[in-house]
Amino acid sequence: MSERLTMENVRNEVVGVAEHVQLLDGTRRPYINFDNASSTPTLRRVVKRVQEFVRFYASVGRGSGYKSHVASEEFELARMTIGAFVGARPHAHAVILGKNTTEALNKLAHRFPFSPGDIVLTSLMEHHSNDLPWRQVADVRFIALRADGTLDLEDLRSKLREYAGRVKLVAVTGASNVTGVLNPLREIAALAHRAGARLAVDAAQLAPHRAVDMGDPEDPEHIDCLAYTGHKMYAPFGIGALVTLKDCLRDDGPDLVGGGTVDFVTERDVVWSGLPNREEAGTPNVVGAVAWAEAIRCLQDIGLAEIAAHESRLAACLLDALDEIPAVRVYGPSDPKTADDRLGVVTFAIDGVHHKLVSAILGYEGGIGVRSGLFCAHPYLLELLGLSEEEQSGIAMAVTRDGISALPGLTRASFGIYNDEREVALCADALKAIADRAYRGEYQQEPGSSDYAPVGFSWPKLGTDYPPQKGC
Ligand SMILES: Cc1ncc(COP(=O)(O)O)c(C=O)c1O
């Protein structure tokens, strides 16, 4: 029996957390990963579980024999864990496993029973994965934002009134990948249901950091459909899920057809399987599902409330430190005292320093990994940056003409369960040095890209400079 995972011991359980990486000055330093909103590392327990399982890996849902039986059973157990983590009720919900959040939202868009003229209300704070799929299948209207980057519920109410009878789906994120803002899902659900619409939630950012319950389908505040993924919660093995009330999907042929989706086929007829099989074409990612279920058990072991408190504390710590640097501007809510109401995601700019230069200096001189750019949420960034329609069109023209180096952007630090205040302090010091122009390298933008790199330096290659190690 292994020791219970807690906030105190989890750091040592993260694979690669002590990995030293090469810096511009030739030294090596333990890597600080502040890009958890993109993808997290994995946990030793998850890797161990995968290693145990692969001894028994075999065909899922197709073969006979002991190993096929085990693999099929493990896949279904994992499906239950992945559904239960967000409050799925087995009689009402289907848990459809696929690659990631993006695939899950695309599936929902293409399988939701829309009719011509139906409207999807999404918001201006969405990741593209909860925006572009709806544009392909319905008329989309965007819920406006308040000046601080939070959702304008008055605008949602007003759009539900304006398009009464036509809004079939409200699709919002549970939490923003840019500002860490948490949306009031219960309130949004009640408004959507009262207007006869369903609620789909992009929980890619929410589920790893807050307890989520889709709720009883009879409760007006329930969530109808939800998408989330393993790679943002310590199981980066190519797996994601659409968890949905079964009646939110059409019951005809699925978007992807082939093996696994049918009960019977003749030259003329096809009898489609029931849910979820009908919607999971081809051989499923059973290893990913097993890994994700184990990661979920790890997070439950630690406790979602403890995780939320820890990550909010780190956000408060960074916000406090950034407040001391006059050249730094934080986007979205920035008061450290309200850090409990947000995820551990902080997005900012440093006056006069290109966002890609900020991230390059952190990486090459501090061994700190962050993300900079538009975070796959271009409309949200344009709102936060306060760019007029004219300015936005100007950027579109410049990008078409000159490529993506013309894009504006910001820099984001995002925390996970294993990050600590010492790392935040190191990052804050590095940002202060950048604001004071006290960095060493000479950087230039790489041709055809918006990224910066130090002149005459390149990262060492994996395998030669970072030899393989035993275990993990
Ligand atoms: C809010 C949000 N939605 C959707 C996605 C897309 O997730 P995935 O990479 O799992 O498709 C992301 C990824 O960063 C995200 O932050």
The ligand as a Tripos MOL2 file, in Angstrom:
@<TRIPOS>MOLECULE
LIG
   16    16     1     0     0
SMALL
NO_CHARGES

@<TRIPOS>ATOM
      1 C1        -10.3400   26.3310  -21.6770 C.3       1 LIG1
      2 C2         -9.7680   25.3440  -22.6490 C.ar      1 LIG1
      3 N1        -10.5910   24.6820  -23.4680 N.ar      1 LIG1
      4 C3        -10.1640   23.7830  -24.3480 C.ar      1 LIG1
      5 C4         -8.8220   23.5070  -24.4760 C.ar      1 LIG1
      6 C5         -8.3690   22.4920  -25.4600 C.3       1 LIG1
      7 O1         -8.0140   21.3580  -24.7530 O.3       1 LIG1
      8 P1         -7.3740   20.0920  -25.4340 P.3       1 LIG1
      9 O2         -5.9550   20.4270  -25.6620 O.co2     1 LIG1
     10 O3         -7.5920   19.0350  -24.4070 O.co2     1 LIG1
     11 O4         -8.1090   19.8230  -26.6810 O.co2     1 LIG1
     12 C6         -7.9090   24.1650  -23.6490 C.ar      1 LIG1
     13 C7         -6.4620   23.9110  -23.7690 C.2       1 LIG1
     14 O5         -5.6530   24.6500  -23.3290 O.2       1 LIG1
     15 C8         -8.4000   25.0990  -22.7160 C.ar      1 LIG1
     16 O6         -7.5690   25.7620  -21.9000 O.3       1 LIG1
@<TRIPOS>BOND
     1     1     2 1
     2     2     3 ar
     3     2    15 ar
     4     3     4 ar
     5     4     5 ar
     6     5     6 1
     7     5    12 ar
     8     6     7 1
     9     7     8 1
    10     8     9 2
    11     8    10 1
    12     8    11 1
    13    12    13 1
    14    12    15 ar
    15    13    14 2
    16    15    16 1
@<TRIPOS>SUBSTRUCTURE
     1 LIG1         1 GROUP 0 **** ****
